[in-house]
């Protein structure tokens, strides 16, 4: 029950500070790391060589 109360408190605080935008789920959009980084030319060649070898 304590977890429910704490979650409710966090949601209320987020709503009071930012309105409906504060309640949006941002776990996927702002995880802090990019979904895919750009590879250097040598990394691309190494990956292709490993794929061909496999």
C-alpha distance matrix in Angstrom:
0.0 3.8 5.4 5.2 6.4 8.8 10.0 10.7 12.5 14.5 15.5 16.7 18.6 20.2 21.2 22.7 24.6 25.9 25.3 24.8 26.3 23.4 21.0 23.3 22.4 24.9 24.1 27.2 29.5 29.0 28.2 30.9 33.4 35.8 35.6 39.2 41.6 45.4 47.4 50.6 53.8 53.9 50.4 51.2 54.3 52.6 49.9 52.7 54.7 51.8 51.2 54.9 55.0 52.1
3.8 0.0 3.8 5.4 5.1 6.2 8.6 9.9 10.5 12.4 14.3 15.4 16.6 18.4 20.0 21.1 22.7 24.3 24.2 24.2 25.3 22.1 20.2 22.6 21.8 23.8 23.0 26.4 28.5 27.6 26.7 29.0 31.7 34.4 34.6 38.2 40.3 44.0 46.1 49.2 52.5 52.6 49.1 50.1 53.3 51.6 49.1 52.0 54.0 51.1 50.7 54.5 54.6 51.9
5.4 3.8 0.0 3.8 5.4 5.1 6.1 8.5 9.7 10.5 12.2 14.1 15.3 16.4 18.2 19.9 21.2 22.3 22.3 21.9 22.7 19.5 17.5 19.5 18.3 20.3 19.3 22.7 24.9 24.0 23.1 25.6 28.2 30.8 30.8 34.4 36.7 40.4 42.5 45.6 48.8 49.0 45.5 46.5 49.7 48.0 45.4 48.3 50.4 47.6 47.1 50.9 51.1 48.4
5.2 5.4 3.8 0.0 3.8 5.5 5.2 6.1 8.5 9.9 10.5 12.2 14.2 15.3 16.4 18.2 20.0 21.0 20.4 19.8 21.1 18.2 15.8 18.1 17.4 20.0 19.5 22.7 24.8 24.4 24.0 26.7 29.3 31.7 31.5 35.2 37.6 41.3 43.6 46.8 50.0 50.5 46.9 47.6 50.9 49.4 46.8 49.4 51.7 49.0 48.2 52.0 52.4 49.7
6.4 5.1 5.4 3.8 0.0 3.8 5.5 5.1 6.1 8.7 9.9 10.5 12.3 14.3 15.3 16.4 18.4 20.0 19.5 19.6 21.1 18.0 16.1 19.0 18.9 21.2 21.2 24.6 26.2 25.6 25.4 27.8 30.7 33.2 33.4 37.1 39.3 43.0 45.4 48.5 51.8 52.3 48.9 49.7 53.1 51.6 49.1 51.9 54.2 51.6 50.9 54.7 55.2 52.5
8.8 6.2 5.1 5.5 3.8 0.0 3.8 5.4 5.0 6.2 8.6 9.9 10.6 12.3 14.2 15.3 16.6 18.3 18.5 18.7 19.6 16.2 14.8 17.5 17.1 18.9 18.7 22.3 23.8 22.7 22.4 24.6 27.6 30.3 30.8 34.4 36.4 40.1 42.4 45.5 48.9 49.3 46.0 46.9 50.3 48.9 46.5 49.3 51.6 49.1 48.6 52.4 52.9 50.4
10.0 8.6 6.1 5.2 5.5 3.8 0.0 3.8 5.4 5.1 6.2 8.6 9.9 10.5 12.2 14.2 15.4 16.3 16.3 15.9 16.7 13.6 11.6 14.1 13.6 15.7 15.7 19.2 20.8 20.1 20.0 22.5 25.4 27.8 28.0 31.7 34.0 37.6 40.0 43.2 46.5 47.1 43.8 44.5 47.9 46.6 44.1 46.8 49.2 46.7 46.1 49.9 50.5 48.0
10.7 9.9 8.5 6.1 5.1 5.4 3.8 0.0 3.8 5.5 5.1 6.1 8.6 9.9 10.5 12.2 14.3 15.4 14.6 14.5 16.1 13.2 11.3 14.4 14.8 17.3 18.0 21.3 22.5 22.1 22.6 25.1 28.1 30.2 30.5 34.2 36.5 40.0 42.7 45.9 49.2 50.0 46.6 47.2 50.7 49.6 47.0 49.6 52.2 49.8 49.0 52.8 53.6 51.0
12.5 10.5 9.7 8.5 6.1 5.0 5.4 3.8 0.0 3.8 5.5 5.2 6.2 8.6 9.9 10.6 12.4 14.3 14.3 15.1 16.3 13.0 12.1 15.5 16.1 18.1 18.9 22.5 23.2 22.3 22.8 24.9 28.1 30.5 31.2 34.9 36.9 40.4 43.1 46.1 49.5 50.3 47.1 47.9 51.4 50.3 47.9 50.6 53.2 50.9 50.3 54.1 54.8 52.5
14.5 12.4 10.5 9.9 8.7 6.2 5.1 5.5 3.8 0.0 3.8 5.5 5.2 6.1 8.6 9.9 10.7 12.1 12.7 13.3 13.8 10.2 9.6 12.6 13.0 14.5 15.4 19.0 19.7 18.5 19.1 21.1 24.4 26.8 27.6 31.3 33.1 36.6 39.3 42.3 45.7 46.6 43.4 44.2 47.8 46.7 44.4 47.2 49.7 47.5 47.0 50.8 51.6 49.3
15.5 14.3 12.2 10.5 9.9 8.6 6.2 5.1 5.5 3.8 0.0 3.8 5.4 5.1 6.1 8.5 9.9 10.5 10.1 10.1 11.2 8.1 6.7 10.1 11.2 13.4 14.9 18.1 18.7 18.2 19.3 21.6 24.8 26.7 27.2 30.9 33.0 36.4 39.3 42.4 45.7 46.8 43.7 44.1 47.8 46.9 44.4 46.9 49.7 47.6 46.8 50.5 51.6 49.3
16.7 15.4 14.1 12.2 10.5 9.9 8.6 6.1 5.2 5.5 3.8 0.0 3.8 5.5 5.1 6.1 8.6 10.0 9.4 10.4 12.2 9.4 8.9 12.6 14.4 16.5 18.4 21.5 21.7 21.1 22.5 24.5 27.9 29.8 30.5 34.2 36.1 39.4 42.4 45.5 48.8 50.0 46.9 47.4 51.1 50.3 47.9 50.4 53.2 51.2 50.4 54.1 55.2 52.9
18.6 16.6 15.3 14.2 12.3 10.6 9.9 8.6 6.2 5.2 5.4 3.8 0.0 3.8 5.4 5.1 6.2 8.6 9.4 11.3 12.1 8.8 9.6 13.1 14.8 16.0 17.9 21.2 21.0 19.9 21.3 22.8 26.3 28.5 29.6 33.2 34.8 38.1 41.1 43.9 47.4 48.5 45.6 46.3 50.0 49.2 47.0 49.7 52.4 50.5 49.9 53.7 54.7 52.6
20.2 18.4 16.4 15.3 14.3 12.3 10.5 9.9 8.6 6.1 5.1 5.5 3.8 0.0 3.8 5.5 5.2 6.0 7.1 8.5 8.6 5.0 6.3 9.6 11.5 12.6 14.8 17.9 17.4 16.5 18.3 19.9 23.4 25.2 26.3 29.9 31.5 34.7 37.8 40.7 44.1 45.4 42.5 43.1 46.8 46.2 43.9 46.4 49.3 47.5 46.8 50.5 51.7 49.7
21.2 20.0 18.2 16.4 15.3 14.2 12.2 10.5 9.9 8.6 6.1 5.1 5.4 3.8 0.0 3.8 5.5 5.4 4.4 6.0 7.7 5.4 6.2 9.8 12.5 14.3 17.0 19.6 19.0 18.8 20.9 22.7 26.0 27.5 28.3 31.9 33.7 36.8 40.0 43.0 46.3 47.8 44.9 45.2 48.9 48.5 46.1 48.4 51.4 49.7 48.8 52.5 53.8 51.8
22.7 21.1 19.9 18.2 16.4 15.3 14.2 12.2 10.6 9.9 8.5 6.1 5.1 5.5 3.8 0.0 3.8 5.9 5.8 8.9 10.3 8.2 9.9 13.3 16.0 17.3 20.0 22.8 21.9 21.2 23.4 24.8 28.3 29.9 31.1 34.5 36.1 39.1 42.4 45.2 48.5 50.1 47.3 47.7 51.5 51.1 48.9 51.3 54.2 52.6 51.9 55.5 56.8 54.9
24.6 22.7 21.2 20.0 18.4 16.6 15.4 14.3 12.4 10.7 9.9 8.6 6.2 5.2 5.5 3.8 0.0 3.8 6.2 9.4 9.4 7.1 10.0 12.8 15.3 15.8 18.6 21.3 20.0 18.9 21.2 22.2 25.7 27.4 28.9 32.2 33.5 36.4 39.7 42.3 45.7 47.3 44.6 45.2 49.0 48.6 46.6 49.1 52.0 50.5 49.9 53.5 54.9 53.1
25.9 24.3 22.3 21.0 20.0 18.3 16.3 15.4 14.3 12.1 10.5 10.0 8.6 6.0 5.4 5.9 3.8 0.0 3.8 6.5 5.8 4.7 8.0 10.1 13.1 13.5 16.8 19.0 17.4 16.8 19.5 20.7 24.0 25.3 26.5 29.8 31.3 34.0 37.4 40.2 43.5 45.2 42.6 42.9 46.7 46.6 44.4 46.7 49.7 48.4 47.6 51.2 52.7 51.0
25.3 24.2 22.3 20.4 19.5 18.5 16.3 14.6 14.3 12.7 10.1 9.4 9.4 7.1 4.4 5.8 6.2 3.8 0.0 3.8 5.4 5.5 7.3 9.7 13.2 14.5 17.9 19.9 18.6 18.7 21.5 23.1 26.3 27.2 28.1 31.4 33.2 36.0 39.4 42.3 45.5 47.3 44.6 44.7 48.5 48.4 46.0 48.1 51.3 49.9 48.8 52.4 54.0 52.1
24.8 24.2 21.9 19.8 19.6 18.7 15.9 14.5 15.1 13.3 10.1 10.4 11.3 8.5 6.0 8.9 9.4 6.5 3.8 0.0 3.8 5.3 5.3 7.0 10.7 12.6 16.0 17.6 16.6 17.4 20.1 22.2 25.0 25.7 26.1 29.5 31.6 34.4 37.8 40.9 43.9 45.7 42.9 42.7 46.5 46.5 43.9 45.9 49.1 47.6 46.4 49.9 51.6 49.6
26.3 25.3 22.7 21.1 21.1 19.6 16.7 16.1 16.3 13.8 11.2 12.2 12.1 8.6 7.7 10.3 9.4 5.8 5.4 3.8 0.0 3.8 5.4 5.5 9.0 9.9 13.6 15.0 13.5 14.1 17.0 18.9 21.7 22.3 22.9 26.3 28.2 30.9 34.3 37.3 40.4 42.3 39.5 39.4 43.2 43.3 40.8 42.8 46.0 44.7 43.6 47.1 48.8 47.0
23.4 22.1 19.5 18.2 18.0 16.2 13.6 13.2 13.0 10.2 8.1 9.4 8.8 5.0 5.4 8.2 7.1 4.7 5.5 5.3 3.8 0.0 3.8 5.7 8.5 9.3 12.5 14.8 13.8 13.6 16.0 17.9 21.0 22.2 23.1 26.6 28.4 31.4 34.7 37.6 40.9 42.5 39.6 39.9 43.6 43.4 41.0 43.3 46.3 44.8 43.9 47.5 49.0 47.1
21.0 20.2 17.5 15.8 16.1 14.8 11.6 11.3 12.1 9.6 6.7 8.9 9.6 6.3 6.2 9.9 10.0 8.0 7.3 5.3 5.4 3.8 0.0 3.8 6.5 8.9 11.6 13.9 13.7 14.2 16.2 18.7 21.5 22.7 23.0 26.6 28.8 32.0 35.1 38.3 41.4 42.9 39.9 40.0 43.7 43.3 40.7 42.9 45.9 44.2 43.1 46.7 48.1 46.0
23.3 22.6 19.5 18.1 19.0 17.5 14.1 14.4 15.5 12.6 10.1 12.6 13.1 9.6 9.8 13.3 12.8 10.1 9.7 7.0 5.5 5.7 3.8 0.0 3.8 6.1 9.2 10.7 10.4 11.6 13.8 16.5 19.0 19.7 19.7 23.3 25.7 28.7 31.9 35.2 38.2 39.8 36.8 36.7 40.4 40.1 37.4 39.5 42.6 41.0 39.8 43.3 44.9 42.8
22.4 21.8 18.3 17.4 18.9 17.1 13.6 14.8 16.1 13.0 11.2 14.4 14.8 11.5 12.5 16.0 15.3 13.1 13.2 10.7 9.0 8.5 6.5 3.8 0.0 3.8 5.8 7.6 8.4 9.6 11.0 14.2 16.4 17.3 17.0 20.8 23.3 26.6 29.5 32.9 35.9 37.3 34.1 34.0 37.7 37.2 34.5 36.7 39.6 37.8 36.7 40.3 41.7 39.5
24.9 23.8 20.3 20.0 21.2 18.9 15.7 17.3 18.1 14.5 13.4 16.5 16.0 12.6 14.3 17.3 15.8 13.5 14.5 12.6 9.9 9.3 8.9 6.1 3.8 0.0 3.8 5.5 5.2 5.8 7.7 10.6 13.0 13.9 14.2 17.8 20.1 23.3 26.4 29.6 32.7 34.1 31.0 31.2 34.9 34.5 31.9 34.2 37.2 35.5 34.6 38.2 39.7 37.7
24.1 23.0 19.3 19.5 21.2 18.7 15.7 18.0 18.9 15.4 14.9 18.4 17.9 14.8 17.0 20.0 18.6 16.8 17.9 16.0 13.6 12.5 11.6 9.2 5.8 3.8 0.0 3.8 5.7 5.8 5.7 9.3 11.2 12.6 12.5 16.2 18.6 22.1 24.8 28.2 31.3 32.3 29.0 29.3 33.0 32.2 29.6 32.1 34.8 32.9 32.1 35.8 37.0 34.9
27.2 26.4 22.7 22.7 24.6 22.3 19.2 21.3 22.5 19.0 18.1 21.5 21.2 17.9 19.6 22.8 21.3 19.0 19.9 17.6 15.0 14.8 13.9 10.7 7.6 5.5 3.8 0.0 3.8 5.8 5.9 9.4 10.2 10.5 9.6 13.3 16.1 19.5 22.2 25.7 28.6 29.9 26.6 26.5 30.2 29.6 26.9 29.1 32.1 30.3 29.2 32.9 34.3 32.3
29.5 28.5 24.9 24.8 26.2 23.8 20.8 22.5 23.2 19.7 18.7 21.7 21.0 17.4 19.0 21.9 20.0 17.4 18.6 16.6 13.5 13.8 13.7 10.4 8.4 5.2 5.7 3.8 0.0 3.8 6.1 8.5 9.6 9.5 9.5 13.0 15.3 18.3 21.5 24.8 27.8 29.4 26.4 26.3 30.1 29.9 27.4 29.5 32.6 31.3 30.3 33.8 35.5 33.8
29.0 27.6 24.0 24.4 25.6 22.7 20.1 22.1 22.3 18.5 18.2 21.1 19.9 16.5 18.8 21.2 18.9 16.8 18.7 17.4 14.1 13.6 14.2 11.6 9.6 5.8 5.8 5.8 3.8 0.0 3.8 5.4 7.6 8.7 10.1 13.4 15.0 18.3 21.3 24.4 27.7 29.0 26.1 26.6 30.3 29.9 27.7 30.2 33.1 31.7 31.1 34.7 36.1 34.6
28.2 26.7 23.1 24.0 25.4 22.4 20.0 22.6 22.8 19.1 19.3 22.5 21.3 18.3 20.9 23.4 21.2 19.5 21.5 20.1 17.0 16.0 16.2 13.8 11.0 7.7 5.7 5.9 6.1 3.8 0.0 3.8 5.7 7.9 9.0 12.4 14.1 17.7 20.2 23.3 26.7 27.6 24.4 25.2 28.8 28.0 25.8 28.5 31.2 29.4 29.1 32.8 33.9 32.2
30.9 29.0 25.6 26.7 27.8 24.6 22.5 25.1 24.9 21.1 21.6 24.5 22.8 19.9 22.7 24.8 22.2 20.7 23.1 22.2 18.9 17.9 18.7 16.5 14.2 10.6 9.3 9.4 8.5 5.4 3.8 0.0 3.8 6.8 9.4 12.0 12.7 16.1 18.7 21.4 24.9 25.8 22.9 24.0 27.6 26.8 25.1 28.0 30.5 29.0 29.1 32.7 33.7 32.4
33.4 31.7 28.2 29.3 30.7 27.6 25.4 28.1 28.1 24.4 24.8 27.9 26.3 23.4 26.0 28.3 25.7 24.0 26.3 25.0 21.7 21.0 21.5 19.0 16.4 13.0 11.2 10.2 9.6 7.6 5.7 3.8 0.0 3.8 6.5 8.6 9.2 12.8 15.1 18.0 21.4 22.2 19.3 20.3 23.9 23.1 21.4 24.3 26.8 25.3 25.4 29.0 30.0 28.9
35.8 34.4 30.8 31.7 33.2 30.3 27.8 30.2 30.5 26.8 26.7 29.8 28.5 25.2 27.5 29.9 27.4 25.3 27.2 25.7 22.3 22.2 22.7 19.7 17.3 13.9 12.6 10.5 9.5 8.7 7.9 6.8 3.8 0.0 3.8 5.4 6.4 9.8 12.6 15.8 19.0 20.3 17.4 17.9 21.6 21.3 19.4 22.0 24.8 23.7 23.5 26.9 28.3 27.3
35.6 34.6 30.8 31.5 33.4 30.8 28.0 30.5 31.2 27.6 27.2 30.5 29.6 26.3 28.3 31.1 28.9 26.5 28.1 26.1 22.9 23.1 23.0 19.7 17.0 14.2 12.5 9.6 9.5 10.1 9.0 9.4 6.5 3.8 0.0 3.8 6.8 10.2 12.7 16.2 19.1 20.3 17.1 17.0 20.7 20.4 17.9 20.2 23.2 22.0 21.2 24.7 26.3 25.0
39.2 38.2 34.4 35.2 37.1 34.4 31.7 34.2 34.9 31.3 30.9 34.2 33.2 29.9 31.9 34.5 32.2 29.8 31.4 29.5 26.3 26.6 26.6 23.3 20.8 17.8 16.2 13.3 13.0 13.4 12.4 12.0 8.6 5.4 3.8 0.0 3.8 6.7 9.0 12.7 15.3 16.7 13.6 13.4 17.1 17.1 14.7 16.9 20.0 19.1 18.5 21.8 23.6 22.6
41.6 40.3 36.7 37.6 39.3 36.4 34.0 36.5 36.9 33.1 33.0 36.1 34.8 31.5 33.7 36.1 33.5 31.3 33.2 31.6 28.2 28.4 28.8 25.7 23.3 20.1 18.6 16.1 15.3 15.0 14.1 12.7 9.2 6.4 6.8 3.8 0.0 3.8 6.3 9.6 12.7 14.2 11.4 11.8 15.5 15.6 14.0 16.4 19.3 18.8 18.8 21.9 23.5 23.1
45.4 44.0 40.4 41.3 43.0 40.1 37.6 40.0 40.4 36.6 36.4 39.4 38.1 34.7 36.8 39.1 36.4 34.0 36.0 34.4 30.9 31.4 32.0 28.7 26.6 23.3 22.1 19.5 18.3 18.3 17.7 16.1 12.8 9.8 10.2 6.7 3.8 0.0 3.8 6.7 9.5 11.7 9.6 9.5 13.2 14.1 13.0 14.9 17.7 18.0 18.1 20.7 22.7 22.8
47.4 46.1 42.5 43.6 45.4 42.4 40.0 42.7 43.1 39.3 39.3 42.4 41.1 37.8 40.0 42.4 39.7 37.4 39.4 37.8 34.3 34.7 35.1 31.9 29.5 26.4 24.8 22.2 21.5 21.3 20.2 18.7 15.1 12.6 12.7 9.0 6.3 3.8 0.0 3.8 6.5 8.0 5.9 6.2 9.7 10.4 9.8 11.9 14.4 14.9 15.4 17.9 19.6 20.1
50.6 49.2 45.6 46.8 48.5 45.5 43.2 45.9 46.1 42.3 42.4 45.5 43.9 40.7 43.0 45.2 42.3 40.2 42.3 40.9 37.3 37.6 38.3 35.2 32.9 29.6 28.2 25.7 24.8 24.4 23.3 21.4 18.0 15.8 16.2 12.7 9.6 6.7 3.8 0.0 3.8 5.5 5.2 6.3 8.8 10.0 10.7 12.4 14.3 15.4 16.6 18.5 20.0 21.2
53.8 52.5 48.8 50.0 51.8 48.9 46.5 49.2 49.5 45.7 45.7 48.8 47.4 44.1 46.3 48.5 45.7 43.5 45.5 43.9 40.4 40.9 41.4 38.2 35.9 32.7 31.3 28.6 27.8 27.7 26.7 24.9 21.4 19.0 19.1 15.3 12.7 9.5 6.5 3.8 0.0 3.8 5.5 5.1 6.3 8.7 10.0 10.7 12.3 14.3 15.4 16.5 18.3 20.0
53.9 52.6 49.0 50.5 52.3 49.3 47.1 50.0 50.3 46.6 46.8 50.0 48.5 45.4 47.8 50.1 47.3 45.2 47.3 45.7 42.3 42.5 42.9 39.8 37.3 34.1 32.3 29.9 29.4 29.0 27.6 25.8 22.2 20.3 20.3 16.7 14.2 11.7 8.0 5.5 3.8 0.0 3.8 5.4 5.1 6.1 8.6 9.9 10.5 12.2 14.1 15.3 16.3 18.2
50.4 49.1 45.5 46.9 48.9 46.0 43.8 46.6 47.1 43.4 43.7 46.9 45.6 42.5 44.9 47.3 44.6 42.6 44.6 42.9 39.5 39.6 39.9 36.8 34.1 31.0 29.0 26.6 26.4 26.1 24.4 22.9 19.3 17.4 17.1 13.6 11.4 9.6 5.9 5.2 5.5 3.8 0.0 3.8 5.4 5.0 6.1 8.6 9.8 10.5 12.2 14.2 15.2 16.4
51.2 50.1 46.5 47.6 49.7 46.9 44.5 47.2 47.9 44.2 44.1 47.4 46.3 43.1 45.2 47.7 45.2 42.9 44.7 42.7 39.4 39.9 40.0 36.7 34.0 31.2 29.3 26.5 26.3 26.6 25.2 24.0 20.3 17.9 17.0 13.4 11.8 9.5 6.2 6.3 5.1 5.4 3.8 0.0 3.8 5.5 5.2 6.2 8.6 9.9 10.5 12.3 14.1 15.3
54.3 53.3 49.7 50.9 53.1 50.3 47.9 50.7 51.4 47.8 47.8 51.1 50.0 46.8 48.9 51.5 49.0 46.7 48.5 46.5 43.2 43.6 43.7 40.4 37.7 34.9 33.0 30.2 30.1 30.3 28.8 27.6 23.9 21.6 20.7 17.1 15.5 13.2 9.7 8.8 6.3 5.1 5.4 3.8 0.0 3.8 5.5 5.1 6.1 8.6 9.8 10.5 12.1 14.1
52.6 51.6 48.0 49.4 51.6 48.9 46.6 49.6 50.3 46.7 46.9 50.3 49.2 46.2 48.5 51.1 48.6 46.6 48.4 46.5 43.3 43.4 43.3 40.1 37.2 34.5 32.2 29.6 29.9 29.9 28.0 26.8 23.1 21.3 20.4 17.1 15.6 14.1 10.4 10.0 8.7 6.1 5.0 5.5 3.8 0.0 3.8 5.5 5.1 6.1 8.6 9.9 10.4 12.2
49.9 49.1 45.4 46.8 49.1 46.5 44.1 47.0 47.9 44.4 44.4 47.9 47.0 43.9 46.1 48.9 46.6 44.4 46.0 43.9 40.8 41.0 40.7 37.4 34.5 31.9 29.6 26.9 27.4 27.7 25.8 25.1 21.4 19.4 17.9 14.7 14.0 13.0 9.8 10.7 10.0 8.6 6.1 5.2 5.5 3.8 0.0 3.8 5.4 5.1 6.1 8.6 9.8 10.5
52.7 52.0 48.3 49.4 51.9 49.3 46.8 49.6 50.6 47.2 46.9 50.4 49.7 46.4 48.4 51.3 49.1 46.7 48.1 45.9 42.8 43.3 42.9 39.5 36.7 34.2 32.1 29.1 29.5 30.2 28.5 28.0 24.3 22.0 20.2 16.9 16.4 14.9 11.9 12.4 10.7 9.9 8.6 6.2 5.1 5.5 3.8 0.0 3.8 5.4 5.0 6.1 8.5 9.8
54.7 54.0 50.4 51.7 54.2 51.6 49.2 52.2 53.2 49.7 49.7 53.2 52.4 49.3 51.4 54.2 52.0 49.7 51.3 49.1 46.0 46.3 45.9 42.6 39.6 37.2 34.8 32.1 32.6 33.1 31.2 30.5 26.8 24.8 23.2 20.0 19.3 17.7 14.4 14.3 12.3 10.5 9.8 8.6 6.1 5.1 5.4 3.8 0.0 3.8 5.4 5.1 6.0 8.5
51.8 51.1 47.6 49.0 51.6 49.1 46.7 49.8 50.9 47.5 47.6 51.2 50.5 47.5 49.7 52.6 50.5 48.4 49.9 47.6 44.7 44.8 44.2 41.0 37.8 35.5 32.9 30.3 31.3 31.7 29.4 29.0 25.3 23.7 22.0 19.1 18.8 18.0 14.9 15.4 14.3 12.2 10.5 9.9 8.6 6.1 5.1 5.4 3.8 0.0 3.8 5.5 5.0 6.1
51.2 50.7 47.1 48.2 50.9 48.6 46.1 49.0 50.3 47.0 46.8 50.4 49.9 46.8 48.8 51.9 49.9 47.6 48.8 46.4 43.6 43.9 43.1 39.8 36.7 34.6 32.1 29.2 30.3 31.1 29.1 29.1 25.4 23.5 21.2 18.5 18.8 18.1 15.4 16.6 15.4 14.1 12.2 10.5 9.8 8.6 6.1 5.0 5.4 3.8 0.0 3.8 5.5 5.1
54.9 54.5 50.9 52.0 54.7 52.4 49.9 52.8 54.1 50.8 50.5 54.1 53.7 50.5 52.5 55.5 53.5 51.2 52.4 49.9 47.1 47.5 46.7 43.3 40.3 38.2 35.8 32.9 33.8 34.7 32.8 32.7 29.0 26.9 24.7 21.8 21.9 20.7 17.9 18.5 16.5 15.3 14.2 12.3 10.5 9.9 8.6 6.1 5.1 5.5 3.8 0.0 3.8 5.4
55.0 54.6 51.1 52.4 55.2 52.9 50.5 53.6 54.8 51.6 51.6 55.2 54.7 51.7 53.8 56.8 54.9 52.7 54.0 51.6 48.8 49.0 48.1 44.9 41.7 39.7 37.0 34.3 35.5 36.1 33.9 33.7 30.0 28.3 26.3 23.6 23.5 22.7 19.6 20.0 18.3 16.3 15.2 14.1 12.1 10.4 9.8 8.5 6.0 5.0 5.5 3.8 0.0 3.8
52.1 51.9 48.4 49.7 52.5 50.4 48.0 51.0 52.5 49.3 49.3 52.9 52.6 49.7 51.8 54.9 53.1 51.0 52.1 49.6 47.0 47.1 46.0 42.8 39.5 37.7 34.9 32.3 33.8 34.6 32.2 32.4 28.9 27.3 25.0 22.6 23.1 22.8 20.1 21.2 20.0 18.2 16.4 15.3 14.1 12.2 10.5 9.8 8.5 6.1 5.1 5.4 3.8 0.0
